[in-house]
Amino acid sequence: MINLQQLKQLRKARQISNLLGFSSANAYWRMEHGLTPLKADHLHVLAKHLHCSLDSFFLNEEEGDNNE
């Protein structure tokens, strides 16, 4: 059976990769998983594309980091 959710995620990663000027979805995946640093100019592009503020990419100190 085809994993449609996986196909959708791959499509999104490929679209975002292209938007940021990467040649492959792997480059975006590495940024998304913290293996490659995210540059400030990428944040501006993402915020515009996702229709959100730059602040939405940062945790408030009260919220903490849920990834721990």
N, C-alpha and C positions, 0 to 999 in steps of 0.2 A: 504494500500500500504506500502511496506517495504521502510524504509528510508535508502538507500544505502550509502549515505554520512555519516550517523551516524554509520553504521556498519564499514565503513573504518576508521573513527576516533577512534572507540573503539578498532579495531584491532591494530592500530598504538600505542595507549596508552598501550595496553597489551604488545606489543613487547618492547616498551621503558621501561616499568615497569620490565619486565623480564631481560632486558639488565642491568638495574641498580640494580638488585637483590631484587626487591620488590615482595611480594607474591600476590599482587593484583594491578590492574590498578588504583584503588582509591588512592593509595599512590602517584603515579606519578601525578594524577589529582590534588591532594592537593598541590604538589610542583608547578605545572604549574600555579595554581591560587593563589600562594603566601600564602597559609595557613600553609605550612611547609617549613622551610628554605632549600634552595638548598645547598648541601655540595660541597666543592671544588673538591673532587674526582669524584663526579657525573658530574661536568662540563667537566672534562677530558674525561670521557667515552662518553658523549654526543657529544663533539667536534670530537672525533675520528669517532664515528658512523655516524655523519652528514657531515663529511669531511669539517669541517670549523675550524677556529682558535678560541681560547678562547676569543679573543677580540670581536668577533662577538656577544657574549652574553651580552656585556655591551654597554650602550648608551654613545655616545659622549656627552660632556657637551653642545655642540652647538645644538645637535638634541633635547635635552630635553626628557621628559617623555610623550609619547603620550597617556598614560593611565589616565591622569588627567582630 
